[in-house]
Amino acid sequence: MNKKAIIAQASVTGSAHLQSGTPCQDSSAVWFSSDGEFLITIVSDGAGSCSHSHVGSAFVVKKTVDILKERIEKNKWFYNRVLPDAVQWKKELFFIFKAVKVGIQQIAEEVKTDYKAFSCTIMLAVSTRYGMAYAHIGDGRAAIRTENEEWKAAINPMKGEEANQTVFITSELWDESISSNYFDANVINESISAVALLTDGCERASFEMLSFDEETGKYYDPNKPFKPFFEPNYQNLFKMKWAGFSQDKINRLWAGFLENGNAKLRAETDDKTMILAVFEPENTNEKTI
Amino acid sequence: MSENPEQYAFSGESPDNYEQKCLCVLVLDVSSSMNGKPMEELNQGLKDFQREVQEDFVAAQRIEVAVVTFGSRADLIQEPALTSNFEMPNLRTNGSTKLVDGVRLAINVAEERKEWYKSTGQTYYRPWIMLISDGKPDKDQDVTGLAEEIETKVNNKGFLFYAVGVEGYNHKKLAEISHSNTPPLPLKGLAFTELFKWLSASIAMVSKSSEGQMLSLPSPAGWAQIQI
């Protein structure tokens, strides 16, 4: 049996939401396969303008994990170091997201509310030491730590024309066609030592995302995980695990960090969610980390 | 082995990212009727506005302000800029009320700035245009045409439009120009300082919003005459 990945998982309510009495609209979920071979991580960011988006995001992460587990089992993906075929994966995820959208429509009907009131983004990754499969609709960012200890982006966030716009799972934009620009799913065949998934409330603090290119005179989004943000926490997570910290304690410390860990995190007014998962090397030796 | 719990705290540095921009174009009536106390209070309010924005660390890096004035003619007296990059001009009264020309100039400024944001790859929030007037537009001013333009462009999410009437203003004309969802609000006395405090707080909220968040802007009761 493989050692399970070590994770830190937390959502914290943004200061703007605290001021207006709005609940935290982000949700997240983590699920480990029984043999520790892979883990599912999901984050979802409820639309700020939608009254039931906190319910929507909570439903979406749970429902998606439930369906995804079954489909992975059926397809025998991720067992015996077999990653999904990228085309098959994309097709499967398209139908999973559609099924989740139908689920939202059903709960909306039960409470006689427009299902758009449940709008939220979704971003998921199924990660192993030898690769990752992901899918997402909307914004948020994902980072992976490669074998040579570099951090790189795993997805491109979908942003609207204005700074506060994106696409949601409840939108009609993505499900008309599997090749829609608003639905993205793919497989990364590469050794991975850590994965991070985050909602957009965390992106300014953890990613280089608006830089200026002096040659062209233009601003651009490098979509680059900031190593001085991720690497210390990669190391810290190992130390906490080896010091015997409970999952609950790690998550509480992680929430405290997302809330108040540095000036950028403190200044952010949006809800913040981040899951950091690190894989212990198969022959773990503390001194080698 | 004794362990110091602090040794295990999470920590990490953040990168320097440029900030997304939120433009506010002020369209200000400087016709002769604003002479005296109203102009003094308006000038004071503008300075208070600039200070309020600068005191908010995040808003100061995101809010750009442009100033258009109109009297006998419309002028862009301050190009869009962060409030730390210019000195708020001291306004003087000047002639009649080319209100439509002023608002049209403000719309151009907002549209050109949006194009510039796009062409340079910058992310931005929907611009605000804020009209403040105490008069009624000159007879040669195409109020109906402007009203149609504002209705269409606001519906198409081109910008947000708000109008404030200073004592003696023509409510009918200002209501005609304004978008149907945001009728003009009459200023309480010469409460310019309160108006601009509200404006800086409101735009600061918008400039930190996310994903079409439904915002409850601060109440304008401090500066507007609101019928309850």
Chai-1 contact restraints between the chains, C-beta under 6 A:
chainA,res_idxA,chainB,res_idxB,connection_type,confidence,min_distance_angstrom,max_distance_angstrom,comment,restraint_id
A,S20,B,S216,contact,1.0,0.0,6.0,A-B,restraint_1
A,A47,B,E211,contact,1.0,0.0,6.0,A-B,restraint_2
A,G48,B,S210,contact,1.0,0.0,6.0,A-B,restraint_3
A,G48,B,E211,contact,1.0,0.0,6.0,A-B,restraint_4
A,G48,B,Q213,contact,1.0,0.0,6.0,A-B,restraint_5
A,S49,B,G212,contact,1.0,0.0,6.0,A-B,restraint_6
A,S49,B,Q213,contact,1.0,0.0,6.0,A-B,restraint_7
A,S49,B,M214,contact,1.0,0.0,6.0,A-B,restraint_8
A,E162,B,Y125,contact,1.0,0.0,6.0,A-B,restraint_9
A,E162,B,R126,contact,1.0,0.0,6.0,A-B,restraint_10
A,A163,B,Q20,contact,1.0,0.0,6.0,A-B,restraint_11
A,A163,B,T123,contact,1.0,0.0,6.0,A-B,restraint_12
A,A163,B,Y124,contact,1.0,0.0,6.0,A-B,restraint_13
A,A163,B,Y125,contact,1.0,0.0,6.0,A-B,restraint_14
A,N164,B,S209,contact,1.0,0.0,6.0,A-B,restraint_15
A,N164,B,S210,contact,1.0,0.0,6.0,A-B,restraint_16
A,N164,B,E211,contact,1.0,0.0,6.0,A-B,restraint_17
A,T166,B,E211,contact,1.0,0.0,6.0,A-B,restraint_18
A,R204,B,N17,contact,1.0,0.0,6.0,A-B,restraint_19
A,A205,B,S14,contact,1.0,0.0,6.0,A-B,restraint_20
A,E208,B,P15,contact,1.0,0.0,6.0,A-B,restraint_21
A,M209,B,N17,contact,1.0,0.0,6.0,A-B,restraint_22
A,L210,B,N17,contact,1.0,0.0,6.0,A-B,restraint_23
A,L210,B,Y18,contact,1.0,0.0,6.0,A-B,restraint_24
A,K218,B,T120,contact,1.0,0.0,6.0,A-B,restraint_25
A,K218,B,G121,contact,1.0,0.0,6.0,A-B,restraint_26
A,Y219,B,Y18,contact,1.0,0.0,6.0,A-B,restraint_27
A,Y219,B,T120,contact,1.0,0.0,6.0,A-B,restraint_28
A,Y219,B,G121,contact,1.0,0.0,6.0,A-B,restraint_29
A,Y219,B,Q122,contact,1.0,0.0,6.0,A-B,restraint_30
A,Y220,B,G121,contact,1.0,0.0,6.0,A-B,restraint_31
A,F226,B,P15,contact,1.0,0.0,6.0,A-B,restraint_32
A,P228,B,E13,contact,1.0,0.0,6.0,A-B,restraint_33
A,F229,B,G12,contact,1.0,0.0,6.0,A-B,restraint_34
A,F229,B,E13,contact,1.0,0.0,6.0,A-B,restraint_35
A,P232,B,S11,contact,1.0,0.0,6.0,A-B,restraint_36
A,P232,B,G12,contact,1.0,0.0,6.0,A-B,restraint_37
A,N233,B,F10,contact,1.0,0.0,6.0,A-B,restraint_38
A,N233,B,G12,contact,1.0,0.0,6.0,A-B,restraint_39
A,N236,B,F10,contact,1.0,0.0,6.0,A-B,restraint_40
A,K239,B,Y8,contact,1.0,0.0,6.0,A-B,restraint_41
A,M240,B,Y8,contact,1.0,0.0,6.0,A-B,restraint_42
A,A243,B,E3,contact,1.0,0.0,6.0,A-B,restraint_43
A,A243,B,Y8,contact,1.0,0.0,6.0,A-B,restraint_44
A,L253,B,F10,contact,1.0,0.0,6.0,A-B,restraint_45
A,F257,B,F10,contact,1.0,0.0,6.0,A-B,restraint_46
A,N262,B,S14,contact,1.0,0.0,6.0,A-B,restraint_47
A,K264,B,S14,contact,1.0,0.0,6.0,A-B,restraint_48
A,A267,B,V58,contact,1.0,0.0,6.0,A-B,restraint_49
A,T269,B,K208,contact,1.0,0.0,6.0,A-B,restraint_50
A,D270,B,S210,contact,1.0,0.0,6.0,A-B,restraint_51
